[in-house]
């Protein structure tokens, strides 16, 4: 990049590489952990952090009142995500350490284990290889605001906190129906999860502490503490109704825990609008440019500007433009590269339409580093496209554009002098539609993360859907499955 060159050109590969490999997020996470752990050798610490490559492993806390399904949900999540399941109980039954022995000594004296000791136990367990490499799901902790704050003060933070909720009467009914297999520790229910094996049924016993009175006391304790716990973790938790089938609860929990926390990385929109003639690409591009200050790059307009400016390449393409012939791809790319590499496009982002027309042009653009991070296909039926284009006329006096159905001329004299562009003749529109359909499938395969938009509706409704997909990050692991109603 040459700062002395005017206008300044910025290689497109810089932004694409940084976004593709999440460079900003990696650096942010490294600095965050560095300040929390404060190692004596920061350089070696950062090297070890990069070698672990575990920034994306699950770190989940599951909270909820008694009988809300915390245990079941934690086990299902660990199975799906291949994470380590942690509970206050199995922390004390793990390999004996000085901290575990100290905690068991409190328990042996029927004393409460101090919050600071619980947090140190959790830290010790999270430092093991399985938690570092695979991630973890912590069930039923913290149980108070003080414990939550201690977790954060000691650098133990989760990315997602699931809070299961259900009416107390439902929870009491669930709890009273619990039965446990003492040999395996598995928990069953007389109504919802009764084992089929008769031998298992014989071994089931009623766990301690599930009477209506004891459950009521636990619920009262939970309701007293949960508001303070959630205040300790603002913007990290999601409440989910547990009074529904287990598969529905799991689906909602998975959707939440697979969502990425909001990134503070700079985001530069690179939007591609593709669609048949008459689908409204130019109008949607203009709306996006007006609202979000991105650069509106129309391929046809850029070519005309090059001809009007009488640049060297503009003189080369002028005969093609005058004779309404297709400009060679290599010349189009040179002009587009000049426009898309300018400082305004690199810093503000761009919305491109009119190119690519086929997969070959898309490959050339991609090889040059111009890779969109949002690709929208504006879909309309052929008869709608023909109706939109073949019935529109232009007033040669005022330059106003009218449409026989949607915007008729206001006066008879204006109507009489309206003229139709040759390209809007029905036969030529149909030819352009055939060319579009011949390339659409290949382009969709090339870009993969395509978002289909129903463009056969109010244009501002179309814009609202496009806008929502531009502003919000795409769902994790669901590329190309978005479409407007």
C-alpha positions in Angstrom: 0.0 0.0 0.0 1.5 3.3 -1.1 0.4 6.3 1.0 1.8 8.7 -1.6 -0.4 7.4 -4.4 -3.6 9.3 -5.1 -6.3 8.2 -4.8 -5.2 5.7 -2.1 -5.6 2.1 -3.0 -6.1 -0.6 -0.3 -5.6 -4.3 -1.2 -9.0 -6.0 -0.8 -7.2 -9.1 0.5 -6.4 -7.4 3.8 -10.0 -7.0 5.0 -11.1 -10.5 3.6 -8.2 -12.2 5.4 -8.8 -10.4 8.7 -12.5 -11.2 8.6 -12.1 -14.8 7.4 -9.6 -15.7 10.2 -11.2 -13.5 12.9 -7.9 -11.7 13.5 -9.5 -8.9 15.6 -11.3 -11.4 17.9 -8.2 -13.5 18.4 -6.2 -10.5 19.5 -9.0 -9.3 21.7 -9.3 -12.7 23.4 -5.5 -12.9 23.9 -5.3 -9.4 25.5 -8.3 -10.2 27.7 -6.8 -13.4 29.0 -3.4 -11.7 29.4 -4.9 -9.1 31.7 -6.9 -11.6 33.7 -4.1 -14.1 34.3 -1.2 -11.6 34.4 1.6 -14.1 33.7 5.2 -13.4 34.5 6.2 -14.2 30.9 3.5 -12.6 28.6 5.2 -13.6 25.4 5.3 -17.3 26.2 1.8 -17.1 27.7 0.5 -15.7 24.3 2.3 -18.4 22.4 0.8 -21.1 24.6 -2.6 -19.6 24.2 -2.4 -19.7 20.4 -1.1 -23.3 20.5 -4.1 -24.4 22.6 -6.5 -23.0 19.9 -9.5 -23.3 22.3 -11.2 -19.9 22.0 -14.3 -21.5 20.4 -14.8 -24.4 22.8 -18.1 -24.3 24.7 -18.1 -22.7 28.1 -21.7 -23.0 29.4 -23.5 -22.6 32.8 -26.9 -24.1 33.3 -29.1 -22.8 36.1 -32.6 -23.5 37.1 -34.8 -24.5 40.1 -35.1 -28.1 41.3 -36.7 -30.5 38.8 -36.3 -28.0 35.9 -34.2 -30.4 33.9 -30.7 -29.0 34.5 -29.1 -32.4 34.8 -30.8 -33.8 31.7 -30.1 -30.7 29.6 -26.4 -30.6 30.7 -25.9 -34.3 29.8 -27.5 -33.8 26.4 -25.4 -30.7 25.7 -22.2 -32.5 26.7 -23.1 -35.3 24.3 -23.9 -33.0 21.4 -20.9 -30.7 22.0 -18.4 -33.3 23.3 -17.9 -31.1 26.4 -17.1 -32.1 30.0 -20.0 -32.2 32.4 -19.3 -30.5 35.7 -21.5 -30.5 38.8 -20.8 -29.5 42.5 -21.2 -33.2 43.3 -18.7 -34.6 40.8 -16.2 -31.9 41.7 -15.9 -33.5 45.1 -15.8 -37.1 43.7 -13.0 -36.4 41.2 -9.3 -37.2 41.8 -8.4 -36.4 45.4 -6.5 -33.1 45.7 -5.7 -30.9 48.7 -8.7 -28.7 47.8 -11.1 -31.6 47.5 -9.9 -33.0 50.9 -10.4 -29.6 52.4 -13.9 -29.4 51.0 -14.8 -32.9 52.2 -13.6 -32.0 55.7 -16.2 -29.2 55.8 -18.8 -31.7 54.5 -17.9 -34.3 57.1 -18.5 -31.8 59.8 -21.9 -30.8 58.3 -20.6 -27.4 57.6 -21.2 -25.3 54.4 -18.2 -25.3 52.0 -17.0 -21.6 51.7 -17.7 -19.9 48.4 -14.0 -19.1 47.9 -13.2 -22.8 48.2 -15.9 -23.7 45.7 -14.4 -21.3 43.2 -10.9 -22.6 43.7 -12.2 -26.1 43.2 -13.9 -25.1 39.9 -10.7 -23.3 38.8 -8.6 -26.4 39.5 -11.0 -28.6 37.5 -11.2 -26.2 34.6 -7.4 -26.2 34.3 -7.5 -30.0 33.4 -6.8 -31.0 29.8 -10.3 -32.2 29.0 -11.9 -28.9 30.0 -9.3 -26.9 28.1 -9.5 -28.9 24.9 -13.2 -29.8 24.8 -14.9 -27.1 26.8 -17.3 -27.6 29.7 -20.9 -27.4 30.9 -21.2 -26.4 34.6 -24.6 -27.4 36.1 -26.1 -25.7 39.1 -23.4 -23.2 40.0 -23.2 -20.4 41.0 -26.0 -20.7 43.6 -25.7 -17.1 44.8 -24.6 -13.7 43.6 -21.5 -13.8 45.7 -20.4 -17.0 44.1 -21.0 -15.5 40.6 -19.0 -12.5 41.4 -16.1 -14.6 42.8 -16.1 -16.7 39.6 -15.7 -13.5 37.5 -13.0 -12.0 39.9 -11.0 -15.2 39.5 -11.2 -15.1 35.7 -13.7 -17.9 35.2 -16.4 -16.7 32.8 -18.8 -18.6 30.6 -19.9 -17.5 27.2 -23.5 -18.6 27.6 -25.7 -19.0 30.7 -28.9 -21.0 30.3 -31.7 -20.3 32.8 -34.5 -22.9 32.8 -37.9 -21.8 34.1 -41.2 -23.5 34.9 -44.2 -22.8 37.2 -43.6 -24.0 40.8 -46.5 -26.3 40.8 -45.1 -28.1 37.8 -41.7 -28.3 39.4 -43.1 -29.8 42.6 -45.0 -32.4 40.6 -41.9 -33.3 38.7 -39.7 -33.5 41.8 -42.1 -35.8 43.7 -42.1 -38.3 40.8 -38.3 -38.7 40.8 -36.8 -42.1 41.3 -33.0 -43.0 41.4 -31.0 -46.1 40.6 -28.5 -46.2 43.5 -26.1 -48.4 41.5 -25.7 -46.0 38.5 -26.9 -42.7 39.9 -29.3 -42.4 37.0 -32.5 -40.4 37.7 -35.9 -41.5 36.3 -39.5 -40.3 36.7 -42.7 -42.2 37.3 -44.6 -40.3 34.6 -42.1 -38.8 32.1 -39.1 -41.2 32.1 -39.9 -44.6 33.4 -37.3 -47.3 32.5 -38.4 -50.2 30.4 -36.0 -52.8 32.0 -37.9 -54.5 34.9 -34.6 -55.1 36.7 -33.9 -51.4 36.7 -37.4 -50.7 37.9 -36.9 -53.0 40.9 -33.7 -51.1 42.0 -35.3 -47.6 41.9 -35.6 -45.8 45.2 -37.0 -42.5 46.2 -34.2 -39.9 46.5 -34.0 -37.8 49.7 -35.3 -34.3 49.8 -38.1 -34.5 47.2 -41.1 -34.1 49.4 -43.5 -31.2 48.7 -42.3 -29.3 51.8 -38.6 -29.7 51.1 -39.0 -28.9 47.4 -40.9 -25.7 48.4 -38.0 -24.6 50.6 -35.5 -25.2 47.8 -37.7 -23.2 45.4 -38.0 -20.3 47.8 -34.2 -20.3 48.2 -33.7 -20.4 44.4 -36.1 -17.5 43.7 -34.4 -15.4 46.4 -31.0 -15.8 44.8 -31.6 -16.0 41.0 -32.2 -12.2 40.4 -28.8 -11.4 42.0 -27.0 -14.1 40.0 -28.4 -12.8 36.7 -27.4 -9.2 37.6 -23.8 -10.6 37.9 -23.9 -11.8 34.3 -25.8 -9.2 32.3 -26.2 -9.9 28.5 -24.9 -13.4 28.9 -28.0 -15.4 30.0 -31.2 -16.5 28.3 -34.3 -17.7 30.0 -35.9 -20.8 28.5 -39.3 -22.3 29.3 -38.7 -25.8 30.6 -42.4 -26.7 30.8 -42.4 -28.2 27.3 -41.1 -31.4 25.7 -37.4 -32.1 26.3 -36.6 -32.0 22.5 -38.1 -28.5 22.2 -36.1 -27.3 25.2 -32.9 -28.8 23.8 -33.5 -27.2 20.4 -33.8 -23.7 22.0 -30.8 -24.3 24.3 -28.7 -25.4 21.3 -29.7 -22.4 19.3 -28.6 -20.1 22.1 -25.3 -21.8 23.0 -24.3 -22.1 19.3 -24.8 -18.3 18.8 -21.6 -16.3 18.9 -21.2 -13.5 21.4 -21.4 -10.1 19.7 -18.0 -9.2 18.2 -16.5 -5.8 18.5 -14.5 -6.3 15.4 -14.8 -3.6 12.7 -17.4 -4.8 10.2 -17.2 -3.5 6.6 -20.2 -4.6 4.5 -19.4 -6.1 1.2 -22.8 -6.8 -0.3 -23.7 -8.4 -3.7 -27.2 -8.1 -5.1 -28.0 -10.6 -7.8 -31.3 -11.1 -9.5 -33.2 -11.1 -12.8 -34.0 -7.9 -14.7 -36.8 -6.0 -12.9 -36.0 -7.5 -9.5 -35.2 -4.1 -8.0 -31.4 -4.5 -7.5 -30.7 -0.8 -8.2 -33.4 0.4 -5.9 -32.3 -1.8 -3.0 -28.7 -0.8 -3.5 -29.7 2.8 -3.4 -31.6 2.3 -0.1 -28.6 0.5 1.5 -26.2 3.2 0.3 -28.4 6.0 1.7 -29.0 4.4 5.1 -25.6 2.8 5.9 -23.3 5.1 3.8 -21.9 2.2 1.9 -20.7 2.8 -1.7 -23.2 2.0 -4.4 -21.2 0.3 -7.1 -23.4 -0.3 -10.2 -21.3 -2.1 -12.9 -23.1 -0.4 -15.8 -22.8 3.1 -14.2 -19.1 2.5 -13.5 -18.5 1.7 -17.1 -20.4 4.7 -18.3 -18.4 7.0 -15.9 -15.1 5.6 -17.3 -16.3 6.5 -20.9 -17.5 9.9 -19.8 -14.1 10.7 -18.0 -12.3 9.7 -21.2 -9.8 7.6 -19.4 -7.5 5.2 -21.3 -9.6 2.2 -20.5 -12.8 4.2 -21.0 -11.7 4.9 -24.6 -11.2 1.1 -25.1 -14.7 0.2 -23.9 -16.5 3.2 -25.6 -17.2 1.3 -28.9 -18.8 -1.6 -26.9 -21.0 0.8 -25.0 -22.1 2.7 -28.1 -22.9 -0.5 -30.0 -24.7 -2.0 -27.0 -22.2 -4.9 -27.0 -20.9 -6.8 -23.9 -17.7 -5.3 -22.7 -14.9 -8.0 -22.3 -14.5 -9.3 -18.8 -10.8 -8.3 -18.5 -11.7 -4.7 -19.2 -14.7 -4.7 -16.8 -12.5 -6.2 -14.0 -9.8 -3.5 -14.5 -12.4 -0.8 -14.1 -14.1 -2.5 -11.1 -10.8 -3.2 -9.4 -10.0 0.5 -9.7 -13.3 1.5 -8.1 -13.5 -1.2 -5.4 -9.9 -0.6 -4.2 -10.4 3.0 -3.4 -10.4 4.3 0.1 -14.1 4.9 0.4 -15.0 1.3 -0.6 -12.3 -0.2 1.7 -13.4 1.8 4.8 -17.2 2.2 4.3 -18.0 -1.0 2.4 -19.8 -1.5 -0.9 -23.0 -2.8 -2.4 -22.3 -4.3 -5.9 -24.9 -5.1 -8.6 -24.8 -5.7 -12.3 -21.9 -8.1 -12.0 -21.1 -11.0 -11.9 -23.3 -12.3 -14.6 -22.0 -15.9 -14.5 -19.7 -18.1 -12.4 -16.7 -17.3 -14.5 -16.9 -13.6 -13.7 -17.5 -14.5 -10.1 -14.3 -16.5 -10.0 -12.3 -13.7 -11.5 -13.7 -11.2 -8.9 -12.9 -13.7 -6.1 -9.4 -14.3 -7.4 -8.9 -10.5 -7.4 -9.9 -10.4 -3.7 -13.4 -8.9 -4.0 -15.3 -11.4 -2.0 -18.7 -10.4 -0.6 -19.7 -11.2 2.9 -23.4 -11.1 2.0 -24.9 -12.4 -1.2 -28.6 -11.8 -1.9 -30.6 -13.4 -4.7 -33.7 -11.3 -5.4 -36.3 -13.8 -6.7 -39.3 -12.9 -8.8 -41.4 -14.9 -11.4 -40.6 -14.2 -15.0 -44.1 -12.8 -15.8 -43.7 -10.2 -13.0 -40.3 -9.2 -14.4 -41.8 -8.8 -17.9 -44.7 -6.8 -16.5 -42.4 -4.5 -14.5 -40.1 -3.7 -17.4 -42.2 -3.9 -20.6 -44.8 -1.5 -19.3 -42.5 1.2 -18.1 -41.9 4.3 -20.2 -39.8 7.5 -20.0 -40.8 11.1 -20.5 -38.2 12.5 -22.9 -39.0 16.1 -21.7 -38.7 15.7 -17.9 -36.8 12.4 -17.7 -39.5 11.0 -15.4 -40.1 7.3 -15.6 -43.7 6.0 -15.5 -45.4 2.6 -15.6 -48.7 1.8 -17.2 -50.0 -0.1 -14.1 -48.1 1.2 -11.1 -47.4 4.8 -12.0 -49.4 6.1 -15.0 -48.7 9.5 -16.6 -50.6 12.3 -14.9 -51.8 13.9 -18.1 -52.8 12.8 -21.6 -50.1 15.0 -23.3 -47.4 13.4 -21.1 -48.7 9.9 -21.9 -48.6 10.6 -25.6 -44.9 11.5 -25.6 -43.7 8.6 -23.5 -41.1 6.4 -25.0 -40.0 2.9 -24.3 -36.3 1.9 -24.0 -35.4 -0.7 -26.7 -34.0 -2.9 -23.9 -37.4 -3.0 -22.2 -39.2 -4.6 -25.2 -40.9 -7.8 -24.1 -38.8 -10.0 -26.4 -35.5 -8.5 -25.2 -36.5 -8.8 -21.5 -37.3 -12.5 -22.1 -33.8 -13.0 -23.6 -32.2 -11.4 -20.6 -34.3 -13.6 -18.3 -33.1 -16.7 -20.2 -29.5 -15.6 -19.7 -30.1 -15.1 -16.0 -31.6 -18.5 -15.5 -28.7 -20.1 -17.4 -26.2 -18.8 -14.9 -28.2 -18.5 -11.6 -27.7 -22.1 -10.4 -23.9 -22.0 -11.0 -23.6 -18.7 -9.2 -25.5 -20.1 -6.2 -23.2 -23.1 -6.0 -20.1 -20.8 -6.3 -21.1 -18.5 -3.5 -22.8 -21.1 -1.2 -23.8 -18.7 1.5 -26.6 -17.3 -0.6 -29.6 -15.6 1.0 -32.8 -15.8 -1.1 -35.2 -12.9 -0.9 -38.8 -12.8 -2.2 -38.6 -9.6 -4.3 -42.2 -9.9 -5.5 -43.6 -7.7 -2.7 -43.4 -4.2 -1.4 -39.8 -2.9 -2.0 -39.5 -1.5 1.5 -40.5 -4.9 2.9 -37.7 -6.5 0.8 -35.3 -3.8 2.1 -36.2 -4.6 5.8 -35.3 -8.3 5.3 -32.0 -7.4 3.5 -31.2 -4.9 6.2 -31.8 -7.4 9.0 -29.4 -9.9 7.3 -26.7 -7.2 6.8 -26.8 -5.9 10.4 -27.0 -9.2 12.2 -24.4 -11.9 12.0 -25.4 -15.0 10.1 -26.4 -18.0 12.3 -23.5 -20.3 13.1 -23.4 -23.5 11.0 -26.5 -22.6 8.9 -25.1 -21.1 5.7 -27.4 -20.3 2.9 -30.5 -21.5 4.7 -32.0 -18.0 5.2 -34.8 -16.8 3.0 -37.5 -14.2 3.2 -41.1 -15.2 3.4 
